[in-house]
Amino acid sequence: MLINRYTDQPPQQRSSALNTQIQNIEQQIDTLTQHETQQNLLRSATRWHEKGERNNKYFYRVIKSRQQQQTIHSLKCSRTNRILHDSSDLIQETRHFYQQLYTPEEVDQHAIDQLLNNIPHDVKLTPEDANDLTSPLSQVDMLDLIARAPKDRSPGLDGIPFEVYQHIAPRSPHFCSLLLTILRQAFDGFFPESWCQTRMVLLFKKGDPELLANWRPLSLINADAKLFTKLIANRVNSFLPKLINPYQTGFMPHRLISDNGWINQVLMTNARHTSSSSSSPSPVAVFLDQEKAYDRVHPTYLCQVLRRFGFPDSIIHSLSTLFFGTQIHVSINGWLGSPFTQGRGLRQGDPLSPLLFNLAFEPLLRSLLASSLRGVSLKSFSLRPQYKANPAPVHYYDTDWNEQQHLDPISQSLSTAPPNIKLLSYADDLEVFLDNPREWPILDDLLFQYRKASNAKVNLNKTVMMPLSGGCHEEWLSLASSFGISIA
């Protein structure tokens, strides 16, 4: 650069006018670099940035990677198997795929009743919980909600990010009053029309990129609508552990996916040490794969589940209207398709969706826990809750084997033997423990009942069976082969 020829000279050898000119140019370059960095931060949606540290090559790599993850070059037509390349064809095929996926099928009321009957009678909201859930929102709480909203997130169809609300709300009493009125009315199911308009983008997962089943839909929701669902999510989170069984660790306060990992490790170690040399089959873990789990939740089923858990009718009506009356606009490579109605499914990208899914999934988990499945015994192990206030059986401790001594114990043993472990779950990822092949029909019947009740669908050809002791008995091999299940 020309400027380098002069900046390499010592300042005392340059004229004062030249020094001033060089300083001005350097300040302009620094300002432009800062501006470019801020633009790249927004485009890459990354949080890696420290004051005085700028690496735009890094941001460009992130942007390019995310663009590649969202760009659809071609799709296979589900009706003709023809490969599509034209933008209008890509949008039409994607719209057709998700319109079918979001069209609900009829549910079986008897199946719903059977699942709900397996939830213990005392597992529901107290009157105080219900009042807290529907209590009027104060302006102080609203401003706190806005201040805590995440930055650098893609906005919805209106194009307004959280940063606009964070800038205007503390400065405009009129704006605060209007937004507070809108959020309060939302509790009764009255929304602005814009809340029922959602832009949906697709993120590639893995597999064949020409198959839409290998792309994950992500709903970009308007920020004001997201403030409301975040408010409900915060309130639901305060009592959710009372409703969800302790074997579900997904999106639950004080529960981690690593808890499931520790339990699996202990169960496998226990199975290897206690397995006999007899010819009878040893226990297995079955990892069930659900097809589009969030996208298949039926509104009738979800409403009845929420009612069974004691949610107020006003909240049920509000959430049902908001989630199942939405108009979806598919966005492919920057092009927006015509809208269609989402008749079922929980939109991914909404802070409330994971909690609603946990509630929708809970009747199946409670039914499995109440069933005659034996599960897996811990025999020589003693059960240790990680959190004294939460009776969740999340950690186990072995007093005899040195390899488990690093699990910091709260207590060395309990006065009673730990219960058999029947299942572990992380959101929609369900692992069921079967003691012997004769228990498979019990699991199969409950999965069929759950499908009839909720529209859920289990992919047996993506389901995996894992022998806990290492070797797989031929009875398990035969069963897995007949259902198309893989062996780990």
Steps between C-alpha positions, in 0.01 A plus 500: 500500500611858433445595863752235610777687313447798731409324826825302480687830535568630854247774593779756557604464135149588377339841486231582756244530222586153373481355854155653545388362165628151586319506837175598329535219246578245773192612696284462190639150437434405862142633480434309178647182653279535808194555279588193290549294816158600634336409170674164501398438859136545404529294183686213666288510820816420695588621847877463455619856525706692750566870516800588288508155337369467146538204266278546197643193327353297785161669459500442125568129560207483743271683256603273214448189713152611608404599149605155380299342783187691392543497122298238312645431156264220398219282636345171401132535419298273731240438229712441188853437639619767257791718617391863536733799461281801420424729797125493444507118480706479821251722684201311363645161599595622849159657549330176391719293737429710808136558418458121509711467814303770684160359401364311804368145484206383711586406857347224714327636811514162676878488450531853641296403806710188561824698492369779723372245754860395565591844634477497883201698628714737707727594207341829396513871566385632833252791502794724595699378199206571269463851643872569458481383139221743412590792728505840321837606362647811661694764313809430710490131410442584134804728488709234669377244245601732215839576654579128530394418143785359288683721254615433144208269421321479166168690514160384379309622197471855638881530498512651851765342729506506880756782491232743377278417799800531734576845362146643492332344807705678772460834318135507391218474759241493220675205334521317835131555569399369157725192518385423854136510386576264211683250721223505762230441239699204366417308819138492379589400144482844336806560283614738230458341157879508455541245783336238281743553210826302516798474268645148491857431391663159467830385652677195360551214748672207330440242229383569147449879461250440218254346748297751701479254789870573561438871557387649832230770487569808710224754559604865507238665720437870549679632808186625679336157464818338629492726806159356587599133456824565692294648784281188508809277479658674800185449705453137392863422584438590864267203554591266211715266717186415699326378182781325311637167624864502617619281211441783250807725491437706184442873556440445871644719780790333685500197271771424247543261208822390671280348774368256240855427388613415853201273557566315175864454591411364842229269361737355240775450757251338735367274223849381409585422864171329587417319175496123538627242259146364451343480156219747587502844332649791694333846516523745212452872448275602210567847357179606327507739206196724455428643156453878514404478868429872554326538164238229563352608836121511458314806642211295645742270680716784633200696629371196690845436648527860620149481645591177683803674652275778627585782258232773499262495203597856403866401458408182310282702262769764456780253423280287275401805295856626477670170413239336280355794311830627362555578133836361387706673229778267380825685427736326255825668394353841578171440315173500694215262419126557533361419847330184622347413838686302765237255623727303731856510633699716740706760318872455554659830593236597756624504864178334617504207255747274690294532818173429320657196337618367837142530626362330186756218530445446871186277476698242301787508750258466793331208322834325454589557866160364610521198269610147586843557345762380745772738395859455611606430857794676662558215747839589651458874453355758734295788369610859563294803400723782378268767638349462844198710406435289191443125552607426142708180479768671298826358637606162629791405719677170540669440833706204375645595160783753491422629153181668629654665806533839327120545507484737794244340734242683705436177690663160482174308500125518543293304746298342219611334178490727194214446254564324173574735214238469225585799283712808446396792283651819366213694339376273218800263518364203695698205630300206639656210692359153434584208728420230242346465150156420648475865608515632143121466438435719807718776356359454151139526624569821693675658200200411284267653758709817509490523119119473497471763773747762376589438130855402608697262281792276601758405238589139579751492214692779679449348845808343662522213749804481729577194721609633839738212573674517163392182324165476321290186556356337189144564623572872497666468158193326362261759645709790370519346154123449479431869581789648300681620814878550496730347762766721658 
